[in-house]
Amino acid sequence: MNGDDPEEGVRLLHRAYSLGAPDTHIDFYRDFAELYDSTYAASLGYIYPLGIASVLSGQQRPQGAILDIGCGTGLVATAIRKVDPSAVIDGVDISPDMLGKARAKGEYRDLVAADLTADCSHIATDYAAIVSAGTFTFGHLGPELIPDMVGLCRPGAVAALGVNSVYFVEQGFRDVLDSLETEGQIANVALHEMPIYDGRDEAHQDDTAMILAFTTI
């Protein structure tokens, strides 16, 4: 496959949106890992990680490590380090092959393979920040996982969790945030809508993500 083929990048994106059970993710990303940075991210102008890094940098976070949820090949960590070169970042992803690509970049302190819809007891629970791009979307994680991600944080931690904007509305993410706020688990909730791509691909030039920013209590 051509490494800078935008049409192939779009096909991969649509296949990702239609994934189902966790084992289908592992199979799909086994092949996608080789193409993710070039055929998908570079050819479609994937700027989503820059939005995550921007929202994170606008918050006052405590000292400590950042957890990149669904870290993939490490594009979010690379974006964060452009703003904060000293950041300590861990990553978690269901795909060993994507983690292998991330590991090769040397951006992470630690990388963990995990199905976040199952047992997460081997993941630390003292993070100073949680971030994510491209994981809360069609065919991937839903709003029911947000409380579990909050549970991985220390009090006073901050979040910059990206959610596909259409998916955000359809799946009721706002209701989950309101519930967590009412229950006193999070505060300072803000929503930042940002582009996912730089506009070079007409089919997805208007795609946006809602980046969820909040502080854990």
SVG drawing of the C-alpha trace seen along z (x, -y; Angstrom):
<svg xmlns="http://www.w3.org/2000/svg" viewBox="-28 -28 41 40">
<polyline fill="none" stroke="black" stroke-width="0.4" points="0.0,0.0 1.1,-3.6 2.2,-5.2 0.7,-8.6 -2.6,-7.4 -5.4,-9.4 -8.1,-7.2 -6.6,-4.2 -6.5,-6.3 -10.2,-7.0 -10.9,-3.3 -9.0,-2.4 -10.8,-5.0 -14.2,-3.7 -13.2,-0.2 -12.1,-1.4 -15.5,-3.0 -17.2,0.3 -15.2,2.5 -17.0,4.6 -15.7,7.0 -12.2,6.5 -10.6,9.3 -11.6,7.5 -9.6,4.5 -6.5,6.6 -6.8,8.1 -7.5,4.9 -4.7,2.9 -2.2,5.7 -2.2,4.6 -3.1,0.9 -0.1,0.3 2.3,0.3 0.1,-2.2 -1.3,-4.4 1.3,-7.2 1.7,-7.5 -1.3,-6.2 -3.8,-7.5 -2.4,-10.3 0.0,-12.0 -2.1,-11.6 -5.3,-12.9 -3.7,-15.7 -4.6,-14.2 -4.2,-17.2 -6.3,-15.8 -3.3,-15.1 -2.3,-18.7 -5.8,-19.7 -5.4,-17.3 -2.0,-18.8 -3.4,-22.3 -6.3,-21.7 -4.0,-19.8 -1.5,-22.7 -4.3,-25.1 -5.1,-23.4 -3.2,-23.5 -2.2,-19.9 -0.4,-18.5 3.0,-17.0 2.9,-13.4 2.5,-11.2 0.0,-11.5 -1.9,-8.5 -2.6,-8.3 -5.7,-6.2 -5.7,-4.3 -2.3,-5.6 -1.9,-3.9 1.4,-4.7 2.2,-7.6 1.0,-10.6 -0.5,-12.3 2.7,-11.8 4.7,-13.4 2.3,-16.4 2.4,-16.8 6.2,-16.8 6.3,-19.7 4.6,-21.7 6.2,-20.1 9.4,-18.2 9.8,-17.0 6.3,-15.4 6.2,-11.9 3.7,-9.9 2.4,-6.3 0.3,-4.7 -2.4,-2.0 -3.8,-0.3 -5.5,2.9 -3.2,3.5 0.3,4.9 1.3,3.9 0.3,0.3 2.2,0.3 5.2,1.6 5.2,-1.4 4.8,-3.7 7.6,-2.0 10.0,-2.6 9.4,-6.4 10.7,-6.5 8.1,-9.0 6.6,-6.9 7.9,-5.9 5.7,-2.8 3.3,-1.1 0.6,1.4 -1.6,3.7 -5.2,3.7 -8.8,4.1 -10.3,1.1 -13.7,2.7 -12.5,5.6 -10.1,5.9 -8.0,2.8 -6.6,3.7 -3.0,3.8 -3.2,0.1 -2.0,-2.5 -4.6,-4.7 -2.5,-7.8 -2.3,-9.7 -2.0,-13.5 -3.7,-13.7 -5.5,-11.5 -5.6,-12.2 -7.0,-10.5 -7.5,-11.0 -9.4,-8.7 -10.5,-6.2 -13.9,-7.5 -15.5,-7.2 -17.5,-4.9 -16.6,-1.2 -14.4,-1.9 -15.0,-3.2 -18.3,-4.6 -19.3,-7.0 -19.7,-4.2 -15.9,-4.0 -15.5,-7.6 -16.1,-6.9 -13.5,-4.1 -11.0,-6.5 -11.6,-9.0 -10.9,-6.2 -7.3,-6.0 -6.6,-9.5 -5.5,-11.1 -7.6,-13.9 -6.8,-17.2 -5.9,-15.4 -7.0,-17.0 -8.4,-15.4 -8.3,-16.2 -10.3,-13.4 -11.3,-13.7 -14.6,-12.3 -15.9,-12.4 -18.4,-15.2 -21.2,-13.3 -20.6,-10.3 -20.5,-12.7 -24.1,-13.6 -25.4,-10.3 -24.0,-8.3 -24.9,-10.8 -21.5,-11.8 -22.9,-15.0 -25.2,-13.0 -22.2,-11.0 -20.3,-14.2 -23.3,-15.8 -23.7,-12.7 -20.0,-12.6 -20.2,-16.3 -23.4,-15.9 -21.8,-13.0 -18.8,-15.2 -16.3,-13.1 -15.3,-15.9 -15.4,-19.7 -14.4,-22.5 -16.0,-20.8 -15.4,-22.4 -16.0,-21.3 -13.6,-22.3 -14.7,-21.5 -11.7,-21.2 -11.0,-19.8 -9.7,-16.3 -8.1,-16.9 -6.5,-19.9 -9.0,-20.0 -7.0,-18.4 -9.5,-15.5 -12.9,-16.9 -14.9,-14.0 -13.7,-14.6 -12.7,-18.2 -15.5,-19.2 -15.0,-16.3 -14.5,-17.6 -13.9,-16.3 -15.3,-17.4 -12.4,-17.5 -13.6,-17.0 -11.7,-18.9 -12.3,-18.5 -10.6,-18.1 -11.0,-15.1 -12.0,-15.4"/>
</svg>
